């Protein structure tokens, strides 16, 4: 039975295949080679647009008031027999930049292209943001490590400043910092200011919303950070009227300050804390130093 059925099945398959070839040939004859070249070009373009981009897209990220809580846990939690936390009526906003295109958060090329036309986004080569060959795990670990180091330095520096400059007894004071889904070192200054705000009875912000960014070193120096233009946009978006900026970032600040936001340049923790108290009091605010085109030209 199979000896006769197989040849018949084979002839049927060949017949259908030939019929299909004739239909394809007829369809092909109706269009020029230019038509098919165009279709192929469109196909290649779609593949390219949907493929992972070699660029990173940054945009204004969420802000966090370091004087409040996250998931009912205080961002700054202090304990100790002599500790008495004081509440401030204003806000101290730490700022973030949302980054897409880094390891583990790849984006298609078409998203990067669209972002070129968005004034609230910045498109950068991936190599300018992360080392070549860095994996998603490496990226996460590096971000967490930078944040941990920043928090540790901020705690030590703030307690030293409180003891030496403000005369506050800090022996036995323990500080725990809590934040979620944020990495990097740029919140160091705001952590330190938040600790000082909670340790002192003064209402440093005077009820105002003050934002700021900058790394902090053991020497109490405030260091430059990335994405400051985007962070100013986030600060203004979330209600800040004052912005503390590292002096070393002034060249990126000039010409990009959002309407309604006043920038104060700082280079040390003492300058930042003094500026914060001046802003809160509302006195002599015009004397506060800012970033200017003159500073930029001197560089």
C-alpha positions in Angstrom: 0.0 0.0 0.0 2.7 2.5 0.9 4.7 1.6 -2.2 1.9 3.2 -4.4 0.8 6.0 -2.0 4.2 7.6 -1.6 4.8 8.4 -5.3 1.3 9.9 -5.5 1.9 12.0 -2.5 5.2 13.2 -4.0 3.6 14.1 -7.3 0.9 16.1 -5.4 3.6 18.0 -3.4 5.5 18.8 -6.6 2.4 20.1 -8.3 1.5 22.4 -5.4 5.1 23.7 -5.2 5.1 24.5 -9.0 1.8 26.2 -8.6 3.2 28.4 -5.8 6.3 29.2 -7.9 4.1 30.3 -10.8 2.1 32.6 -8.4 5.3 34.1 -7.1 6.6 34.6 -10.6 3.4 36.4 -11.6 3.5 38.6 -8.6 7.2 39.4 -9.2 6.5 40.4 -12.8 4.0 43.0 -11.6 6.7 44.9 -9.6 10.1 46.3 -10.5 13.4 45.5 -8.8 13.3 49.0 -7.4 10.1 48.1 -5.5 11.7 45.1 -3.9 14.8 47.0 -3.1 12.6 49.6 -1.3 10.9 46.9 0.7 14.2 45.4 1.7 15.5 48.9 2.7 12.4 49.4 4.9 12.8 46.0 6.5 16.5 46.7 7.3 15.6 50.2 8.7 12.9 48.6 11.0 15.4 46.1 12.3 17.9 48.8 13.0 15.3 51.0 14.8 14.2 48.1 17.0 17.7 47.0 17.8 19.4 48.0 21.1 20.8 51.5 21.0 24.5 52.3 21.6 23.3 55.5 23.4 22.0 56.4 26.8 19.0 58.7 27.4 18.8 60.8 30.6 15.8 62.8 31.8 14.7 64.4 35.1 14.0 61.8 37.7 12.0 61.8 40.9 12.9 63.9 43.9 12.9 62.9 47.6 12.6 65.1 50.7 15.3 63.9 53.0 13.4 65.3 56.0 10.5 62.9 55.5 10.0 59.1 55.2 10.1 56.4 52.5 7.7 53.5 53.0 7.1 54.8 56.5 10.8 54.6 57.3 12.6 58.0 57.9 15.1 58.8 55.2 17.3 60.1 58.1 16.8 58.2 61.4 18.9 59.2 64.4 19.2 57.5 67.7 21.2 58.0 70.9 20.7 59.0 74.5 21.3 62.7 73.8 19.6 62.8 70.5 16.6 65.0 70.1 15.3 65.3 66.5 13.8 68.6 65.4 11.2 69.0 62.7 11.5 71.5 59.9 8.4 73.0 58.2 10.1 73.1 54.8 11.7 70.5 52.4 15.2 69.5 51.5 14.9 67.8 48.1 17.6 65.4 46.9 17.5 65.0 43.1 17.9 62.2 40.6 18.3 61.6 36.9 16.4 58.7 35.3 18.7 56.9 33.0 17.7 54.5 30.2 20.1 52.5 28.0 22.5 51.4 30.7 23.2 47.7 31.2 20.0 45.9 32.2 17.9 48.8 30.9 18.5 48.7 27.2 16.4 50.9 24.8 15.7 50.6 21.1 17.4 52.9 18.7 14.1 54.6 17.7 13.6 55.8 21.4 17.1 57.3 21.4 16.3 59.1 18.1 13.0 60.5 19.4 14.8 61.7 22.5 17.1 64.0 20.5 14.1 66.2 19.8 13.0 66.4 23.5 14.6 69.4 25.3 14.1 67.7 28.7 16.2 64.7 27.7 19.9 64.2 27.0 21.4 61.6 24.7 24.9 60.4 25.4 27.1 57.6 24.1 26.9 54.7 26.5 30.7 54.8 26.9 30.4 58.3 28.4 28.2 56.9 31.2 29.3 53.3 31.9 32.6 51.5 31.2 32.7 49.3 28.1 31.8 45.7 28.9 30.1 46.5 32.2 27.2 44.0 32.9 23.9 44.8 34.5 25.0 43.3 37.8 28.3 45.3 37.7 26.3 48.5 37.1 23.9 47.8 40.0 26.7 47.0 42.4 28.7 50.1 41.4 25.7 52.3 41.9 24.9 50.8 45.3 28.5 51.0 46.4 28.7 54.7 45.4 25.5 55.5 47.4 26.7 53.6 50.4 30.1 55.5 50.4 28.2 58.8 50.0 26.0 58.0 52.9 28.8 57.0 55.2 30.9 60.1 54.4 27.8 62.4 54.8 27.1 60.9 58.3 30.7 61.4 59.5 31.1 64.9 58.0 27.8 66.1 59.3 28.4 64.9 62.9 31.9 66.4 62.9 30.5 69.7 61.6 27.7 69.7 64.2 30.2 69.1 67.0 32.9 71.5 66.0 30.9 74.3 64.4 27.5 74.1 66.1 28.6 72.9 69.5 26.2 69.9 69.5 27.1 66.9 71.5 27.3 64.0 69.0 28.9 61.3 71.1 26.9 58.2 70.8 24.7 59.6 68.1 23.9 57.0 65.4 22.5 57.9 62.0 20.8 55.5 59.7 20.0 56.6 56.1 17.2 54.9 54.1 16.4 55.4 50.5 15.0 53.1 47.8 15.9 52.5 44.2 18.5 55.3 44.0 22.2 54.9 43.5 25.2 57.1 43.0 27.1 59.6 45.1 25.4 62.9 44.2 23.1 63.1 47.3 25.9 63.4 49.7 25.5 67.2 50.4 21.7 66.9 50.9 22.1 64.0 53.3 24.6 66.0 55.4 22.3 69.1 55.4 19.4 66.9 56.4 21.3 65.5 59.4 22.3 69.0 60.5 18.7 70.2 60.1 17.4 67.4 62.3 20.0 67.9 64.9 19.4 71.6 65.4 16.3 73.4 66.8 16.4 76.0 64.1 13.9 75.9 61.2 16.7 76.1 58.6 14.4 76.0 55.5 12.0 78.6 56.9 9.2 76.6 55.4 10.7 76.8 51.9 11.4 74.1 49.4 15.2 73.9 48.9 16.7 71.5 46.4 20.3 70.6 45.9 22.9 68.2 44.6 26.6 67.5 45.1 29.0 64.9 46.3 30.6 65.4 49.7 34.2 64.5 50.6 35.8 63.9 54.0 37.3 67.3 53.7 33.8 68.7 53.6 34.3 69.8 50.0 31.2 69.7 47.8 32.0 68.0 44.5 30.6 68.2 40.9 27.9 65.8 39.7 26.4 64.8 36.4 23.1 65.8 34.9 22.7 69.1 36.8 20.6 70.7 34.0 18.1 67.8 34.3 18.1 68.0 38.1 17.3 71.7 38.0 14.3 70.9 35.8 13.2 68.2 38.4 13.7 70.7 41.3 11.5 73.3 39.6 8.9 70.7 38.6 8.5 69.6 42.2 8.1 73.0 43.8 11.6 74.1 44.7 12.4 77.8 44.6 16.0 77.5 45.6 18.8 75.3 44.3 22.2 74.6 45.9 24.7 73.8 43.1 28.3 72.7 43.3 30.6 75.5 42.3 32.4 73.1 39.9 29.1 72.7 38.0 28.6 76.4 37.3 29.6 76.1 33.7 26.7 73.8 33.1 24.2 75.8 35.2 24.6 79.2 33.4 21.9 79.6 30.7 19.9 76.6 31.8 18.2 77.7 35.0 14.4 77.1 34.9 12.2 80.1 35.5 11.3 80.6 39.1 14.4 78.8 40.4 17.2 80.7 42.2 20.7 79.0 42.2 23.2 79.4 45.0 26.7 78.1 44.3 28.5 76.3 47.1 31.9 74.6 47.4 32.0 73.4 51.1 29.5 72.1 53.6 29.9 75.3 55.7 28.9 77.4 52.6 25.9 75.1 51.9 24.7 75.2 55.5 25.2 79.0 55.8 23.3 79.4 52.5 20.5 77.2 53.7 20.0 79.3 56.9 20.1 82.5 54.9 17.4 81.2 52.5 15.3 80.1 55.5 15.6 83.4 57.3 14.9 85.5 54.2 17.5 88.0 55.1 20.4 89.1 52.9 19.4 86.5 50.2 20.7 88.9 47.5 24.2 88.5 48.9 24.2 84.7 48.2 26.7 83.8 45.5 25.3 82.4 42.2 26.7 81.0 39.0 27.4 83.6 36.4 28.6 84.1 32.9 31.6 85.9 34.3 32.7 82.8 36.2 32.3 80.8 33.0 34.4 83.1 30.9 37.2 83.0 33.5 37.5 79.3 33.0 
